[in-house]
Amino acid sequence: MALVCRVGGGAAPRSLRWVPAQRRTLKLDEVRVQVCVASVNPIDVKRAAGYGRKVLSLLGAGGRELVLGNDFAGVVTEVGPNVLHVSPGDRVWGLVPTGPQGAHRSEVCVPSRWVRPLPAGTLMVSAAVLPYTFTTLWRALKAVGLHQHNAASKHVLVHGAGGALGQLAIQWLSRWGARVTAVCGGASAARCLALGATQVVDRGTTRLSDLPSDCDATLNFGTWADDADVLGRLHAGALGHATTVHPLLGHIDDRGWLTGGLACLREWQAMRGRQRAIAPKARYAWTVFKPDVDAMDAIQSSLLSQPLVLEVGHHTRFDQAESAFAHVGQGHPTRAVLVAPT
Ligand SMILES: NC(=O)c1ccc[n+]([C@@H]2O[C@H](COP(=O)([O-])OP(=O)(O)OC[C@H]3O[C@@H](n4cnc5c(N)ncnc54)[C@H](OP(=O)(O)O)[C@@H]3O)[C@@H](O)[C@H]2O)c1
């Protein structure tokens, strides 16, 4: 079975149908997993409305009918002859790279490098909400040049801190010993402090431009309109700034490859120019999700020692997925998951 999303956009509403799907043969290095839980991320809701269709068509994921989803947890039912680290019957979690066939299915076939054994005592739901979001965070941290060996006592500003990326950033950076200033809506303040933020700034009452420019790194997970003000918080010797909320996919959707691509280049150059004037050696990055083995390993080590936490605010069955998409589309700071019908 697969949750097929008929992509909406404009006046056309999206539709989600839980329908029979064909089984395919496993490749040598693949794992077949019976999916028990899959998460719904903001990208799924956006793609269901047509976002990213032009760029993602390069990955075969730009059609009008898509199976969405990147994250899953479940039970291995078959492994290819080259797979050694998991066996049939194992409980696992994993990632489906963005493509035409996502994780919103009763069964996924994925290269074994995107699957890890679920540590004893870990709930499937707790692991299934992490891969896509943590991998994106991992890439943003890498892009700004922050890592385990240089992060201690660095000051990092996280914008959009109440969301899933922000919550993971606070937890991960504070484990590395960084000082995190979390910029969030007032309702998220207590959550950000509890997760380890050193300081919380309510974006409803304080302007970003009024904050001191004393950060070693800045991460924008909030909104592109704030990018200049977020990177304006860097000091002259800062490491860098990364944003996940850039106009790359949107401009190319709206204006086409050439005009959209040129608009992106102009905006990227303008913003990097602003940053160079403030912090000449700092890196400037538009972060895009891409599967990453090191990020998978980092999630696994956290599950084995000190699990990262992303609260799940909504569970529903695959065959009743609309409410999960609605929950995420409403911008709740908690994730939604789809669970297999029993
Ligand atoms: N480029 C990529 O490949 C990629 C990958 C993953 C995610 N993303 C994008 O990155 C963003 C964050 O992802 P996420 O998973 O953390 O999403 P999320 O869980 O929906 O959180 C987004 C958070 O942004 C904050 N926010 C909302 N409106 C805002 C505004 N106008 N100004 C400032 N902050 C605002 C809210 O937090 P507060 O209540 O705390 O303010 C909200 O919880 C999303 O837009 C997502 O689509 C991009």
The ligand as a Gaussian input file, in Angstrom:
#p B3LYP/6-31G(d) Opt

LIG

0 1
 N       15.997000      23.709000       2.472000
 C       15.761000      22.492000       2.944000
 O       16.201000      21.466000       2.392000
 C       14.942000      22.388000       4.193000
 C       14.972000      21.212000       4.962000
 C       14.245000      21.173000       6.153000
 C       13.457000      22.252000       6.511000
 N       13.422000      23.344000       5.706000
 C       12.607000      24.505000       6.076000
 O       13.156000      25.076000       7.248000
 C       12.107000      25.657000       8.020000
 C       12.178000      25.111000       9.438000
 O       11.940000      23.712000       9.407000
 P       11.268000      23.007000      10.652000
 O       11.201000      21.570000      10.342000
 O       11.902000      23.479000      11.903000
 O        9.803000      23.641000      10.558000
 P        8.724000      23.789000      11.736000
 O        8.848000      22.669000      12.691000
 O        7.424000      24.024000      11.065000
 O        9.185000      25.111000      12.491000
 C        9.250000      26.358000      11.896000
 C        9.312000      27.390000      13.016000
 O        9.634000      28.657000      12.464000
 C        9.107000      29.651000      13.329000
 N        8.417000      30.653000      12.526000
 C        7.216000      30.548000      11.939000
 N        6.908000      31.690000      11.310000
 C        7.941000      32.522000      11.519000
 C        8.216000      33.855000      11.139000
 N        7.364000      34.549000      10.402000
 N        9.376000      34.399000      11.540000
 C       10.256000      33.692000      12.276000
 N       10.043000      32.435000      12.670000
 C        8.908000      31.860000      12.297000
 C        8.157000      28.974000      14.309000
 O        8.850000      28.841000      15.532000
 P        8.602000      29.840000      16.772000
 O        7.212000      29.628000      17.215000
 O        9.589000      29.454000      17.758000
 O        8.843000      31.197000      16.296000
 C        7.991000      27.583000      13.721000
 O        7.765000      26.621000      14.703000
 C       10.795000      25.309000       7.319000
 O       10.389000      26.396000       6.530000
 C       11.178000      24.124000       6.436000
 O       10.352000      23.989000       5.298000
 C       14.143000      23.444000       4.570000

